[in-house]
Amino acid sequence: MVSVTPEPTPNPNALKFTLDRPATDKPTETFRDGSDPAESPLGARIFALGGVTNVFLTADFVSVTKEPEVEWDTLGPQVVVELQAHFED
């Protein structure tokens, strides 16, 4: 199972999820509303949770930015589950 460690960022609407493996094989990927899910299946998976405005993937972490009214207590654990499920598929 992939190890996922959520970490705060200076932006209260963004969390960094550090992984024990690469999040992408590209230098970076950014997934926003309206992006093609085929271009980033992981980004699409996280975005589908709702309340997400941006997913940024890089070497060993995924940064997720949420809408201000969404609580991390709810969204954070859901992101962890989706990250783990993505790497198990």
C-alpha angles and dihedrals in degrees: 000000000000116000112233122188117187113212131183122246130201087263109076089207093058132068128189115221108200115205134198090230139036115292091206140008089226124080089252139339129200121198121194137168108294095024117136108263089212089065093058117014090178092050090048091050093054094041090053089066088077129233091060120125102177140011118196119189126192141153101308108356146050120216116205123193118198137196111268095246093055116093122227089217087070103030100040097065090045090055090050091052092049093048091051093045092049093056093044093054 
